[in-house]
Amino acid sequence: MAAWFTVAAPLIPEILRLARPYFTRAPQQTNAAVSDVVAVQITELQDVAAQNAESIKVLAAEMQKTLATLQEASMTLEQRLRRARRLSWVSLAVAGVSLAVAVASYALAT
C-alpha cells in the first residue's frame, strides 16, 4: 500500500487545488446568470478532465518505470540468493570433509 501512496502523494495538493472550486457554492443568481455559470463550470470540468487524463498517463508511465526497476532488483536479488545458496552448500561440504578428516585422524591417533 505504501508504494502507490509514495507515487500519488505529490499529486494530492494539485488534485485538491483543482477540486476546491467545485465544492464551493456561488451566491444565488438569476436563471440567465446560472446558465452562464453552468456553461463555464462545464468548460472548466472538461478542461480538468483532460488534465486528469494526462495526469493518469504520466502516473501510469511512472508506475511502469517503477515496476521495471522492481523487476530488475528482484532478478539481482535472486542471483545473489543463488550465489549465497551455492556458497552455503560449498561450506557445508568443506565442513563435512573437515569433520571426516578430524574423525579419521582421531581414529588413527588412538
Phi and psi restraints in degrees (range 20) as a CNS / XPLOR table:
assign (resid 1 and name C) (resid 2 and name N)
       (resid 2 and name CA) (resid 2 and name C) 1.0 -69.1 20.0 2
assign (resid 2 and name N) (resid 2 and name CA)
       (resid 2 and name C) (resid 3 and name N) 1.0 -27.2 20.0 2
assign (resid 2 and name C) (resid 3 and name N)
       (resid 3 and name CA) (resid 3 and name C) 1.0 -65.3 20.0 2
assign (resid 3 and name N) (resid 3 and name CA)
       (resid 3 and name C) (resid 4 and name N) 1.0 -46.6 20.0 2
assign (resid 3 and name C) (resid 4 and name N)
       (resid 4 and name CA) (resid 4 and name C) 1.0 -70.9 20.0 2
assign (resid 4 and name N) (resid 4 and name CA)
       (resid 4 and name C) (resid 5 and name N) 1.0 -29.5 20.0 2
assign (resid 4 and name C) (resid 5 and name N)
       (resid 5 and name CA) (resid 5 and name C) 1.0 -68.4 20.0 2
assign (resid 5 and name N) (resid 5 and name CA)
       (resid 5 and name C) (resid 6 and name N) 1.0 -37.6 20.0 2
assign (resid 5 and name C) (resid 6 and name N)
       (resid 6 and name CA) (resid 6 and name C) 1.0 -66.5 20.0 2
assign (resid 6 and name N) (resid 6 and name CA)
       (resid 6 and name C) (resid 7 and name N) 1.0 -28.8 20.0 2
assign (resid 6 and name C) (resid 7 and name N)
       (resid 7 and name CA) (resid 7 and name C) 1.0 -77.0 20.0 2
assign (resid 7 and name N) (resid 7 and name CA)
       (resid 7 and name C) (resid 8 and name N) 1.0 -39.5 20.0 2
assign (resid 7 and name C) (resid 8 and name N)
       (resid 8 and name CA) (resid 8 and name C) 1.0 -86.5 20.0 2
assign (resid 8 and name N) (resid 8 and name CA)
       (resid 8 and name C) (resid 9 and name N) 1.0 -19.1 20.0 2
assign (resid 8 and name C) (resid 9 and name N)
       (resid 9 and name CA) (resid 9 and name C) 1.0 -57.1 20.0 2
assign (resid 9 and name N) (resid 9 and name CA)
       (resid 9 and name C) (resid 10 and name N) 1.0 -41.3 20.0 2
assign (resid 9 and name C) (resid 10 and name N)
       (resid 10 and name CA) (resid 10 and name C) 1.0 -65.9 20.0 2
assign (resid 10 and name N) (resid 10 and name CA)
       (resid 10 and name C) (resid 11 and name N) 1.0 -19.6 20.0 2
assign (resid 10 and name C) (resid 11 and name N)
       (resid 11 and name CA) (resid 11 and name C) 1.0 -87.2 20.0 2
assign (resid 11 and name N) (resid 11 and name CA)
       (resid 11 and name C) (resid 12 and name N) 1.0 -15.1 20.0 2
assign (resid 11 and name C) (resid 12 and name N)
       (resid 12 and name CA) (resid 12 and name C) 1.0 -62.2 20.0 2
assign (resid 12 and name N) (resid 12 and name CA)
       (resid 12 and name C) (resid 13 and name N) 1.0 -45.6 20.0 2
assign (resid 12 and name C) (resid 13 and name N)
       (resid 13 and name CA) (resid 13 and name C) 1.0 -61.0 20.0 2
assign (resid 13 and name N) (resid 13 and name CA)
       (resid 13 and name C) (resid 14 and name N) 1.0 -36.5 20.0 2
assign (resid 13 and name C) (resid 14 and name N)
       (resid 14 and name CA) (resid 14 and name C) 1.0 -67.5 20.0 2
assign (resid 14 and name N) (resid 14 and name CA)
       (resid 14 and name C) (resid 15 and name N) 1.0 -40.8 20.0 2
assign (resid 14 and name C) (resid 15 and name N)
       (resid 15 and name CA) (resid 15 and name C) 1.0 -62.9 20.0 2
assign (resid 15 and name N) (resid 15 and name CA)
       (resid 15 and name C) (resid 16 and name N) 1.0 -44.0 20.0 2
assign (resid 15 and name C) (resid 16 and name N)
       (resid 16 and name CA) (resid 16 and name C) 1.0 -65.0 20.0 2
assign (resid 16 and name N) (resid 16 and name CA)
       (resid 16 and name C) (resid 17 and name N) 1.0 -39.2 20.0 2
assign (resid 16 and name C) (resid 17 and name N)
       (resid 17 and name CA) (resid 17 and name C) 1.0 -64.1 20.0 2
assign (resid 17 and name N) (resid 17 and name CA)
       (resid 17 and name C) (resid 18 and name N) 1.0 -39.0 20.0 2
assign (resid 17 and name C) (resid 18 and name N)
       (resid 18 and name CA) (resid 18 and name C) 1.0 -74.6 20.0 2
assign (resid 18 and name N) (resid 18 and name CA)
       (resid 18 and name C) (resid 19 and name N) 1.0 -31.0 20.0 2
assign (resid 18 and name C) (resid 19 and name N)
       (resid 19 and name CA) (resid 19 and name C) 1.0 -83.9 20.0 2
assign (resid 19 and name N) (resid 19 and name CA)
       (resid 19 and name C) (resid 20 and name N) 1.0 -22.6 20.0 2
assign (resid 19 and name C) (resid 20 and name N)
       (resid 20 and name CA) (resid 20 and name C) 1.0 -55.4 20.0 2
assign (resid 20 and name N) (resid 20 and name CA)
       (resid 20 and name C) (resid 21 and name N) 1.0 -43.8 20.0 2
assign (resid 20 and name C) (resid 21 and name N)
       (resid 21 and name CA) (resid 21 and name C) 1.0 -62.9 20.0 2
assign (resid 21 and name N) (resid 21 and name CA)
       (resid 21 and name C) (resid 22 and name N) 1.0 -25.8 20.0 2
assign (resid 21 and name C) (resid 22 and name N)
       (resid 22 and name CA) (resid 22 and name C) 1.0 -79.2 20.0 2
assign (resid 22 and name N) (resid 22 and name CA)
       (resid 22 and name C) (resid 23 and name N) 1.0 -14.6 20.0 2
assign (resid 22 and name C) (resid 23 and name N)
       (resid 23 and name CA) (resid 23 and name C) 1.0 -104.8 20.0 2
assign (resid 23 and name N) (resid 23 and name CA)
       (resid 23 and name C) (resid 24 and name N) 1.0 -1.3 20.0 2
assign (resid 23 and name C) (resid 24 and name N)
       (resid 24 and name CA) (resid 24 and name C) 1.0 -98.8 20.0 2
assign (resid 24 and name N) (resid 24 and name CA)
       (resid 24 and name C) (resid 25 and name N) 1.0 143.4 20.0 2
assign (resid 24 and name C) (resid 25 and name N)
       (resid 25 and name CA) (resid 25 and name C) 1.0 -95.5 20.0 2
assign (resid 25 and name N) (resid 25 and name CA)
       (resid 25 and name C) (resid 26 and name N) 1.0 140.8 20.0 2
assign (resid 25 and name C) (resid 26 and name N)
       (resid 26 and name CA) (resid 26 and name C) 1.0 -87.9 20.0 2
assign (resid 26 and name N) (resid 26 and name CA)
       (resid 26 and name C) (resid 27 and name N) 1.0 154.8 20.0 2
assign (resid 26 and name C) (resid 27 and name N)
       (resid 27 and name CA) (resid 27 and name C) 1.0 -63.9 20.0 2
assign (resid 27 and name N) (resid 27 and name CA)
       (resid 27 and name C) (resid 28 and name N) 1.0 158.7 20.0 2
assign (resid 27 and name C) (resid 28 and name N)
       (resid 28 and name CA) (resid 28 and name C) 1.0 -60.2 20.0 2
assign (resid 28 and name N) (resid 28 and name CA)
       (resid 28 and name C) (resid 29 and name N) 1.0 132.5 20.0 2
assign (resid 28 and name C) (resid 29 and name N)
       (resid 29 and name CA) (resid 29 and name C) 1.0 -132.0 20.0 2
assign (resid 29 and name N) (resid 29 and name CA)
       (resid 29 and name C) (resid 30 and name N) 1.0 173.0 20.0 2
assign (resid 29 and name C) (resid 30 and name N)
       (resid 30 and name CA) (resid 30 and name C) 1.0 -73.9 20.0 2
assign (resid 30 and name N) (resid 30 and name CA)
       (resid 30 and name C) (resid 31 and name N) 1.0 170.3 20.0 2
assign (resid 30 and name C) (resid 31 and name N)
       (resid 31 and name CA) (resid 31 and name C) 1.0 -62.8 20.0 2
assign (resid 31 and name N) (resid 31 and name CA)
       (resid 31 and name C) (resid 32 and name N) 1.0 -38.6 20.0 2
assign (resid 31 and name C) (resid 32 and name N)
       (resid 32 and name CA) (resid 32 and name C) 1.0 -66.5 20.0 2
assign (resid 32 and name N) (resid 32 and name CA)
       (resid 32 and name C) (resid 33 and name N) 1.0 -43.1 20.0 2
assign (resid 32 and name C) (resid 33 and name N)
       (resid 33 and name CA) (resid 33 and name C) 1.0 -67.1 20.0 2
assign (resid 33 and name N) (resid 33 and name CA)
       (resid 33 and name C) (resid 34 and name N) 1.0 -36.4 20.0 2
assign (resid 33 and name C) (resid 34 and name N)
       (resid 34 and name CA) (resid 34 and name C) 1.0 -64.4 20.0 2
assign (resid 34 and name N) (resid 34 and name CA)
       (resid 34 and name C) (resid 35 and name N) 1.0 -42.5 20.0 2
assign (resid 34 and name C) (resid 35 and name N)
       (resid 35 and name CA) (resid 35 and name C) 1.0 -66.0 20.0 2
assign (resid 35 and name N) (resid 35 and name CA)
       (resid 35 and name C) (resid 36 and name N) 1.0 -34.1 20.0 2
assign (resid 35 and name C) (resid 36 and name N)
       (resid 36 and name CA) (resid 36 and name C) 1.0 -65.6 20.0 2
assign (resid 36 and name N) (resid 36 and name CA)
       (resid 36 and name C) (resid 37 and name N) 1.0 -42.9 20.0 2
assign (resid 36 and name C) (resid 37 and name N)
       (resid 37 and name CA) (resid 37 and name C) 1.0 -63.3 20.0 2
assign (resid 37 and name N) (resid 37 and name CA)
       (resid 37 and name C) (resid 38 and name N) 1.0 -41.2 20.0 2
assign (resid 37 and name C) (resid 38 and name N)
       (resid 38 and name CA) (resid 38 and name C) 1.0 -63.9 20.0 2
assign (resid 38 and name N) (resid 38 and name CA)
       (resid 38 and name C) (resid 39 and name N) 1.0 -41.8 20.0 2
assign (resid 38 and name C) (resid 39 and name N)
       (resid 39 and name CA) (resid 39 and name C) 1.0 -62.7 20.0 2
assign (resid 39 and name N) (resid 39 and name CA)
       (resid 39 and name C) (resid 40 and name N) 1.0 -42.4 20.0 2
assign (resid 39 and name C) (resid 40 and name N)
       (resid 40 and name CA) (resid 40 and name C) 1.0 -65.2 20.0 2
assign (resid 40 and name N) (resid 40 and name CA)
       (resid 40 and name C) (resid 41 and name N) 1.0 -42.2 20.0 2
assign (resid 40 and name C) (resid 41 and name N)
       (resid 41 and name CA) (resid 41 and name C) 1.0 -64.8 20.0 2
assign (resid 41 and name N) (resid 41 and name CA)
       (resid 41 and name C) (resid 42 and name N) 1.0 -37.5 20.0 2
assign (resid 41 and name C) (resid 42 and name N)
       (resid 42 and name CA) (resid 42 and name C) 1.0 -63.8 20.0 2
assign (resid 42 and name N) (resid 42 and name CA)
       (resid 42 and name C) (resid 43 and name N) 1.0 -43.6 20.0 2
assign (resid 42 and name C) (resid 43 and name N)
       (resid 43 and name CA) (resid 43 and name C) 1.0 -62.1 20.0 2
assign (resid 43 and name N) (resid 43 and name CA)
       (resid 43 and name C) (resid 44 and name N) 1.0 -45.2 20.0 2
assign (resid 43 and name C) (resid 44 and name N)
       (resid 44 and name CA) (resid 44 and name C) 1.0 -63.2 20.0 2
assign (resid 44 and name N) (resid 44 and name CA)
       (resid 44 and name C) (resid 45 and name N) 1.0 -39.8 20.0 2
assign (resid 44 and name C) (resid 45 and name N)
       (resid 45 and name CA) (resid 45 and name C) 1.0 -64.5 20.0 2
assign (resid 45 and name N) (resid 45 and name CA)
       (resid 45 and name C) (resid 46 and name N) 1.0 -39.6 20.0 2
assign (resid 45 and name C) (resid 46 and name N)
       (resid 46 and name CA) (resid 46 and name C) 1.0 -65.1 20.0 2
assign (resid 46 and name N) (resid 46 and name CA)
       (resid 46 and name C) (resid 47 and name N) 1.0 -40.4 20.0 2
assign (resid 46 and name C) (resid 47 and name N)
       (resid 47 and name CA) (resid 47 and name C) 1.0 -63.1 20.0 2
assign (resid 47 and name N) (resid 47 and name CA)
       (resid 47 and name C) (resid 48 and name N) 1.0 -43.2 20.0 2
assign (resid 47 and name C) (resid 48 and name N)
       (resid 48 and name CA) (resid 48 and name C) 1.0 -65.9 20.0 2
assign (resid 48 and name N) (resid 48 and name CA)
       (resid 48 and name C) (resid 49 and name N) 1.0 -37.0 20.0 2
assign (resid 48 and name C) (resid 49 and name N)
       (resid 49 and name CA) (resid 49 and name C) 1.0 -64.1 20.0 2
assign (resid 49 and name N) (resid 49 and name CA)
       (resid 49 and name C) (resid 50 and name N) 1.0 -39.7 20.0 2
assign (resid 49 and name C) (resid 50 and name N)
       (resid 50 and name CA) (resid 50 and name C) 1.0 -65.7 20.0 2
assign (resid 50 and name N) (resid 50 and name CA)
       (resid 50 and name C) (resid 51 and name N) 1.0 -42.4 20.0 2
assign (resid 50 and name C) (resid 51 and name N)
       (resid 51 and name CA) (resid 51 and name C) 1.0 -64.4 20.0 2
assign (resid 51 and name N) (resid 51 and name CA)
       (resid 51 and name C) (resid 52 and name N) 1.0 -37.7 20.0 2
assign (resid 51 and name C) (resid 52 and name N)
       (resid 52 and name CA) (resid 52 and name C) 1.0 -63.5 20.0 2
assign (resid 52 and name N) (resid 52 and name CA)
       (resid 52 and name C) (resid 53 and name N) 1.0 -42.1 20.0 2
assign (resid 52 and name C) (resid 53 and name N)
       (resid 53 and name CA) (resid 53 and name C) 1.0 -62.2 20.0 2
assign (resid 53 and name N) (resid 53 and name CA)
       (resid 53 and name C) (resid 54 and name N) 1.0 -41.9 20.0 2
assign (resid 53 and name C) (resid 54 and name N)
       (resid 54 and name CA) (resid 54 and name C) 1.0 -64.8 20.0 2
assign (resid 54 and name N) (resid 54 and name CA)
       (resid 54 and name C) (resid 55 and name N) 1.0 -41.5 20.0 2
assign (resid 54 and name C) (resid 55 and name N)
       (resid 55 and name CA) (resid 55 and name C) 1.0 -63.3 20.0 2
assign (resid 55 and name N) (resid 55 and name CA)
       (resid 55 and name C) (resid 56 and name N) 1.0 -37.9 20.0 2
assign (resid 55 and name C) (resid 56 and name N)
       (resid 56 and name CA) (resid 56 and name C) 1.0 -66.0 20.0 2
assign (resid 56 and name N) (resid 56 and name CA)
       (resid 56 and name C) (resid 57 and name N) 1.0 -39.7 20.0 2
assign (resid 56 and name C) (resid 57 and name N)
       (resid 57 and name CA) (resid 57 and name C) 1.0 -63.3 20.0 2
assign (resid 57 and name N) (resid 57 and name CA)
       (resid 57 and name C) (resid 58 and name N) 1.0 -43.0 20.0 2
assign (resid 57 and name C) (resid 58 and name N)
       (resid 58 and name CA) (resid 58 and name C) 1.0 -63.7 20.0 2
assign (resid 58 and name N) (resid 58 and name CA)
       (resid 58 and name C) (resid 59 and name N) 1.0 -44.3 20.0 2
assign (resid 58 and name C) (resid 59 and name N)
       (resid 59 and name CA) (resid 59 and name C) 1.0 -62.4 20.0 2
assign (resid 59 and name N) (resid 59 and name CA)
       (resid 59 and name C) (resid 60 and name N) 1.0 -40.7 20.0 2
assign (resid 59 and name C) (resid 60 and name N)
       (resid 60 and name CA) (resid 60 and name C) 1.0 -64.2 20.0 2
assign (resid 60 and name N) (resid 60 and name CA)
       (resid 60 and name C) (resid 61 and name N) 1.0 -40.8 20.0 2
assign (resid 60 and name C) (resid 61 and name N)
       (resid 61 and name CA) (resid 61 and name C) 1.0 -63.9 20.0 2
assign (resid 61 and name N) (resid 61 and name CA)
       (resid 61 and name C) (resid 62 and name N) 1.0 -42.2 20.0 2
assign (resid 61 and name C) (resid 62 and name N)
       (resid 62 and name CA) (resid 62 and name C) 1.0 -64.6 20.0 2
assign (resid 62 and name N) (resid 62 and name CA)
       (resid 62 and name C) (resid 63 and name N) 1.0 -40.1 20.0 2
assign (resid 62 and name C) (resid 63 and name N)
       (resid 63 and name CA) (resid 63 and name C) 1.0 -66.4 20.0 2
assign (resid 63 and name N) (resid 63 and name CA)
       (resid 63 and name C) (resid 64 and name N) 1.0 -37.0 20.0 2
assign (resid 63 and name C) (resid 64 and name N)
       (resid 64 and name CA) (resid 64 and name C) 1.0 -64.6 20.0 2
assign (resid 64 and name N) (resid 64 and name CA)
       (resid 64 and name C) (resid 65 and name N) 1.0 -41.5 20.0 2
assign (resid 64 and name C) (resid 65 and name N)
       (resid 65 and name CA) (resid 65 and name C) 1.0 -63.0 20.0 2
assign (resid 65 and name N) (resid 65 and name CA)
       (resid 65 and name C) (resid 66 and name N) 1.0 -41.3 20.0 2
assign (resid 65 and name C) (resid 66 and name N)
       (resid 66 and name CA) (resid 66 and name C) 1.0 -62.7 20.0 2
assign (resid 66 and name N) (resid 66 and name CA)
       (resid 66 and name C) (resid 67 and name N) 1.0 -43.9 20.0 2
assign (resid 66 and name C) (resid 67 and name N)
       (resid 67 and name CA) (resid 67 and name C) 1.0 -64.5 20.0 2
assign (resid 67 and name N) (resid 67 and name CA)
       (resid 67 and name C) (resid 68 and name N) 1.0 -39.2 20.0 2
assign (resid 67 and name C) (resid 68 and name N)
       (resid 68 and name CA) (resid 68 and name C) 1.0 -63.3 20.0 2
assign (resid 68 and name N) (resid 68 and name CA)
       (resid 68 and name C) (resid 69 and name N) 1.0 -41.9 20.0 2
assign (resid 68 and name C) (resid 69 and name N)
       (resid 69 and name CA) (resid 69 and name C) 1.0 -63.2 20.0 2
assign (resid 69 and name N) (resid 69 and name CA)
       (resid 69 and name C) (resid 70 and name N) 1.0 -42.3 20.0 2
assign (resid 69 and name C) (resid 70 and name N)
       (resid 70 and name CA) (resid 70 and name C) 1.0 -64.0 20.0 2
assign (resid 70 and name N) (resid 70 and name CA)
       (resid 70 and name C) (resid 71 and name N) 1.0 -38.7 20.0 2
assign (resid 70 and name C) (resid 71 and name N)
       (resid 71 and name CA) (resid 71 and name C) 1.0 -65.0 20.0 2
assign (resid 71 and name N) (resid 71 and name CA)
       (resid 71 and name C) (resid 72 and name N) 1.0 -41.6 20.0 2
assign (resid 71 and name C) (resid 72 and name N)
       (resid 72 and name CA) (resid 72 and name C) 1.0 -62.6 20.0 2
assign (resid 72 and name N) (resid 72 and name CA)
       (resid 72 and name C) (resid 73 and name N) 1.0 -42.6 20.0 2
assign (resid 72 and name C) (resid 73 and name N)
       (resid 73 and name CA) (resid 73 and name C) 1.0 -64.3 20.0 2
assign (resid 73 and name N) (resid 73 and name CA)
       (resid 73 and name C) (resid 74 and name N) 1.0 -39.4 20.0 2
assign (resid 73 and name C) (resid 74 and name N)
       (resid 74 and name CA) (resid 74 and name C) 1.0 -67.1 20.0 2
assign (resid 74 and name N) (resid 74 and name CA)
       (resid 74 and name C) (resid 75 and name N) 1.0 -36.1 20.0 2
assign (resid 74 and name C) (resid 75 and name N)
       (resid 75 and name CA) (resid 75 and name C) 1.0 -65.1 20.0 2
assign (resid 75 and name N) (resid 75 and name CA)
       (resid 75 and name C) (resid 76 and name N) 1.0 -40.9 20.0 2
assign (resid 75 and name C) (resid 76 and name N)
       (resid 76 and name CA) (resid 76 and name C) 1.0 -62.9 20.0 2
assign (resid 76 and name N) (resid 76 and name CA)
       (resid 76 and name C) (resid 77 and name N) 1.0 -43.8 20.0 2
assign (resid 76 and name C) (resid 77 and name N)
       (resid 77 and name CA) (resid 77 and name C) 1.0 -65.7 20.0 2
assign (resid 77 and name N) (resid 77 and name CA)
       (resid 77 and name C) (resid 78 and name N) 1.0 -35.9 20.0 2
assign (resid 77 and name C) (resid 78 and name N)
       (resid 78 and name CA) (resid 78 and name C) 1.0 -63.9 20.0 2
assign (resid 78 and name N) (resid 78 and name CA)
       (resid 78 and name C) (resid 79 and name N) 1.0 -41.0 20.0 2
assign (resid 78 and name C) (resid 79 and name N)
       (resid 79 and name CA) (resid 79 and name C) 1.0 -62.9 20.0 2
assign (resid 79 and name N) (resid 79 and name CA)
       (resid 79 and name C) (resid 80 and name N) 1.0 -43.0 20.0 2
assign (resid 79 and name C) (resid 80 and name N)
       (resid 80 and name CA) (resid 80 and name C) 1.0 -63.7 20.0 2
assign (resid 80 and name N) (resid 80 and name CA)
       (resid 80 and name C) (resid 81 and name N) 1.0 -39.0 20.0 2
assign (resid 80 and name C) (resid 81 and name N)
       (resid 81 and name CA) (resid 81 and name C) 1.0 -65.3 20.0 2
assign (resid 81 and name N) (resid 81 and name CA)
       (resid 81 and name C) (resid 82 and name N) 1.0 -42.2 20.0 2
assign (resid 81 and name C) (resid 82 and name N)
       (resid 82 and name CA) (resid 82 and name C) 1.0 -61.5 20.0 2
assign (resid 82 and name N) (resid 82 and name CA)
       (resid 82 and name C) (resid 83 and name N) 1.0 -42.6 20.0 2
assign (resid 82 and name C) (resid 83 and name N)
       (resid 83 and name CA) (resid 83 and name C) 1.0 -63.1 20.0 2
assign (resid 83 and name N) (resid 83 and name CA)
       (resid 83 and name C) (resid 84 and name N) 1.0 -43.2 20.0 2
assign (resid 83 and name C) (resid 84 and name N)
       (resid 84 and name CA) (resid 84 and name C) 1.0 -65.7 20.0 2
assign (resid 84 and name N) (resid 84 and name CA)
       (resid 84 and name C) (resid 85 and name N) 1.0 -37.7 20.0 2
assign (resid 84 and name C) (resid 85 and name N)
       (resid 85 and name CA) (resid 85 and name C) 1.0 -65.5 20.0 2
assign (resid 85 and name N) (resid 85 and name CA)
       (resid 85 and name C) (resid 86 and name N) 1.0 -43.2 20.0 2
assign (resid 85 and name C) (resid 86 and name N)
       (resid 86 and name CA) (resid 86 and name C) 1.0 -60.9 20.0 2
assign (resid 86 and name N) (resid 86 and name CA)
       (resid 86 and name C) (resid 87 and name N) 1.0 -44.0 20.0 2
assign (resid 86 and name C) (resid 87 and name N)
       (resid 87 and name CA) (resid 87 and name C) 1.0 -61.3 20.0 2
assign (resid 87 and name N) (resid 87 and name CA)
       (resid 87 and name C) (resid 88 and name N) 1.0 -39.3 20.0 2
assign (resid 87 and name C) (resid 88 and name N)
       (resid 88 and name CA) (resid 88 and name C) 1.0 -68.1 20.0 2
assign (resid 88 and name N) (resid 88 and name CA)
       (resid 88 and name C) (resid 89 and name N) 1.0 -37.3 20.0 2
assign (resid 88 and name C) (resid 89 and name N)
       (resid 89 and name CA) (resid 89 and name C) 1.0 -66.3 20.0 2
assign (resid 89 and name N) (resid 89 and name CA)
       (resid 89 and name C) (resid 90 and name N) 1.0 -40.8 20.0 2
assign (resid 89 and name C) (resid 90 and name N)
       (resid 90 and name CA) (resid 90 and name C) 1.0 -64.2 20.0 2
assign (resid 90 and name N) (resid 90 and name CA)
       (resid 90 and name C) (resid 91 and name N) 1.0 -43.8 20.0 2
assign (resid 90 and name C) (resid 91 and name N)
       (resid 91 and name CA) (resid 91 and name C) 1.0 -65.7 20.0 2
assign (resid 91 and name N) (resid 91 and name CA)
       (resid 91 and name C) (resid 92 and name N) 1.0 -34.6 20.0 2
assign (resid 91 and name C) (resid 92 and name N)
       (resid 92 and name CA) (resid 92 and name C) 1.0 -65.1 20.0 2
assign (resid 92 and name N) (resid 92 and name CA)
       (resid 92 and name C) (resid 93 and name N) 1.0 -41.4 20.0 2
assign (resid 92 and name C) (resid 93 and name N)
       (resid 93 and name CA) (resid 93 and name C) 1.0 -65.0 20.0 2
assign (resid 93 and name N) (resid 93 and name CA)
       (resid 93 and name C) (resid 94 and name N) 1.0 -43.6 20.0 2
assign (resid 93 and name C) (resid 94 and name N)
       (resid 94 and name CA) (resid 94 and name C) 1.0 -62.2 20.0 2
assign (resid 94 and name N) (resid 94 and name CA)
       (resid 94 and name C) (resid 95 and name N) 1.0 -41.3 20.0 2
assign (resid 94 and name C) (resid 95 and name N)
       (resid 95 and name CA) (resid 95 and name C) 1.0 -64.3 20.0 2
assign (resid 95 and name N) (resid 95 and name CA)
       (resid 95 and name C) (resid 96 and name N) 1.0 -39.0 20.0 2
assign (resid 95 and name C) (resid 96 and name N)
       (resid 96 and name CA) (resid 96 and name C) 1.0 -64.7 20.0 2
assign (resid 96 and name N) (resid 96 and name CA)
       (resid 96 and name C) (resid 97 and name N) 1.0 -43.4 20.0 2
assign (resid 96 and name C) (resid 97 and name N)
       (resid 97 and name CA) (resid 97 and name C) 1.0 -64.2 20.0 2
assign (resid 97 and name N) (resid 97 and name CA)
       (resid 97 and name C) (resid 98 and name N) 1.0 -41.3 20.0 2
assign (resid 97 and name C) (resid 98 and name N)
       (resid 98 and name CA) (resid 98 and name C) 1.0 -62.0 20.0 2
assign (resid 98 and name N) (resid 98 and name CA)
       (resid 98 and name C) (resid 99 and name N) 1.0 -41.4 20.0 2
assign (resid 98 and name C) (resid 99 and name N)
       (resid 99 and name CA) (resid 99 and name C) 1.0 -63.7 20.0 2
assign (resid 99 and name N) (resid 99 and name CA)
       (resid 99 and name C) (resid 100 and name N) 1.0 -42.8 20.0 2
assign (resid 99 and name C) (resid 100 and name N)
       (resid 100 and name CA) (resid 100 and name C) 1.0 -64.1 20.0 2
assign (resid 100 and name N) (resid 100 and name CA)
       (resid 100 and name C) (resid 101 and name N) 1.0 -41.8 20.0 2
assign (resid 100 and name C) (resid 101 and name N)
       (resid 101 and name CA) (resid 101 and name C) 1.0 -64.6 20.0 2
assign (resid 101 and name N) (resid 101 and name CA)
       (resid 101 and name C) (resid 102 and name N) 1.0 -40.8 20.0 2
assign (resid 101 and name C) (resid 102 and name N)
       (resid 102 and name CA) (resid 102 and name C) 1.0 -65.1 20.0 2
assign (resid 102 and name N) (resid 102 and name CA)
       (resid 102 and name C) (resid 103 and name N) 1.0 -43.1 20.0 2
assign (resid 102 and name C) (resid 103 and name N)
       (resid 103 and name CA) (resid 103 and name C) 1.0 -65.5 20.0 2
assign (resid 103 and name N) (resid 103 and name CA)
       (resid 103 and name C) (resid 104 and name N) 1.0 -41.7 20.0 2
assign (resid 103 and name C) (resid 104 and name N)
       (resid 104 and name CA) (resid 104 and name C) 1.0 -65.0 20.0 2
assign (resid 104 and name N) (resid 104 and name CA)
       (resid 104 and name C) (resid 105 and name N) 1.0 -43.0 20.0 2
assign (resid 104 and name C) (resid 105 and name N)
       (resid 105 and name CA) (resid 105 and name C) 1.0 -68.4 20.0 2
assign (resid 105 and name N) (resid 105 and name CA)
       (resid 105 and name C) (resid 106 and name N) 1.0 -33.7 20.0 2
assign (resid 105 and name C) (resid 106 and name N)
       (resid 106 and name CA) (resid 106 and name C) 1.0 -66.7 20.0 2
assign (resid 106 and name N) (resid 106 and name CA)
       (resid 106 and name C) (resid 107 and name N) 1.0 -41.8 20.0 2
assign (resid 106 and name C) (resid 107 and name N)
       (resid 107 and name CA) (resid 107 and name C) 1.0 -65.1 20.0 2
assign (resid 107 and name N) (resid 107 and name CA)
       (resid 107 and name C) (resid 108 and name N) 1.0 -37.0 20.0 2
assign (resid 107 and name C) (resid 108 and name N)
       (resid 108 and name CA) (resid 108 and name C) 1.0 -73.3 20.0 2
assign (resid 108 and name N) (resid 108 and name CA)
       (resid 108 and name C) (resid 109 and name N) 1.0 -31.3 20.0 2
assign (resid 108 and name C) (resid 109 and name N)
       (resid 109 and name CA) (resid 109 and name C) 1.0 -74.2 20.0 2
assign (resid 109 and name N) (resid 109 and name CA)
       (resid 109 and name C) (resid 110 and name N) 1.0 -26.9 20.0 2
